[in-house]
Amino acid sequence: MSNAAAVPLALAPEPQAGLPSASAGLRYGALGLPLAFVALPLYVLLPAHYADRYGLPLAALGAVLLGARLLDALADPLIGRWIDRLFARGAHRAWCAAVASALLLAVGFQALFFPLVQGQQALLWWCAIGLSVTYLGYSGVAVVHQSWGARLGGNEAQRARVVAWREGAALIGVLVASLLPSLAGLQWTSALFAALLAAGVALLARAPRPAHRPTTHPGAIGLLLPFGVSAFRRLLAVFMVNGIASAVPATLVLFFIRDRLQLPAWEPLFLLTYFAAGALSIPLWLRLVSRFGIARSWLGGMALAVAAFVWAATLGIGDAGPYLAVCAASGVALGADLTLPGALLAGVIQRAGHGGRAEGAYFGWWNFATKLNLALAAGVALPLRDAIGYRSGARDAAALDALTIAYCLLPCVLKLAAAALLWALWLRQAPAESPTS
């Protein structure tokens, strides 16, 4: 991280709306790659890693994941308010916080996947502490990155492009993370992650920087400011329900592949297809935004996800080809989930008159909701499967049917609920905004 710290922020372009060029988009968005790179091991590989390699019981592991993610989620609004205060003193201060947080993140990730203790009890404590340190570093970097992009402003199309650069880089990071652990091992994965994180922070120093506006919302008032905005409350409700719908299958996907499909050797290809489809779909979603707007495009993504997971519920042992098609379709839907809600939030901040002043507070609560969803998914789905008799490697029909319901059909019900909320709370109530105005 020392090389990143040496990059002079003064070389960054002058403040302007959006991202004026592809090179500017790359400099801003690159940090999304390592942030997403680390997310897949933490949220998808970690539960199976500790359960299969170290033999930790799913109920105990689920409790640890729930506790660590809840603690992390509670810290995010405070981190967001702290980042706002740093931005109020200049983008350089916020960037320095990203450097310090990135160092904490890299150290925590290495320790988490290479524990120095033995025994179930010690490993559970190590996992809990390692997750807390890693999440704290992740939150600091992520809130700076998200707030930086939202502070660039712009119309609907410009805001969508800012998020698209960030999330497009993120999907490339996930693609790398989906292949590297199985091809090169976790040690090389950890080393590459640290290098990418240093490069991403360094490039952010040269990205278009947001305008400097001193904050007018100090202390607790600023922390709770987003909840005084009706549009934020409505959007957050949709985002949370939709997020739970996505978090449940993310927690269960490896178990579904290994036990329902019995295709563990296909895991890298399935994950590659899913995330590659998400990355390649981003230009499609940007075109749809320019024609239909952000909210209606997001609604289309939800419908596509439901169709894909209903199909997945019909699959069984050896259905590699059909599940690849499911991965591709749900990956396209993922592109909408990653790109469009954040762009809607940036518009909410602008229309509320809080642009350039309170993005950290908004994204702090936004990330709180994201992590609460993940915590609920891990804390409910894993112990629930344990309670009904499912264990990793199960082959009996009843246990596999329960896994299919949890992985495929429960997310469909939640996605449909999110779509209904998006229609009722947003499309019928929010004022229309031209994509290019």
Secondary structure, 3 states (H helix, E strand, C coil): CHHHHCCCHHHCCCCCCCCCCHHHHHHHHCCHHHHHHHHHHHHHHHHHHHHHHHCCCHHHHHHHHHHHHHHHHHHHHHHHHHHHHHHHCCHHHHHHHHHHHHHHHHHHHHHHHCCCCCCHHHHHHHHHHHHHHHHHHHHHHHHHHHHHHHCCCCCHHHHHHHHHHHHHHHHHHHHHHHHHHHHHCHHHHHHHHHHHHHHHHHHHCCCCCCCCCCCCCCHHHHHHHHHHCHHHHHHHHHHHHHHHHHHHHHHHHHHHHHHHCCCHHHHHHHHHHHHHHHHHHHHHHHHHHHHHCHHHHHHHHHHHHHHHHHHHCCCCCCCHHHHHHHHHHHHHHHHHHHHHHHHHHHHHHHHCCCCCCCHHHHHHHHHHHHHHHHHHHHHHHHHHHHHCCCCCCCCCHHHHHHHHHHHHHHHHHHHHHHHHHHHHHHHCCCCCCCCCC
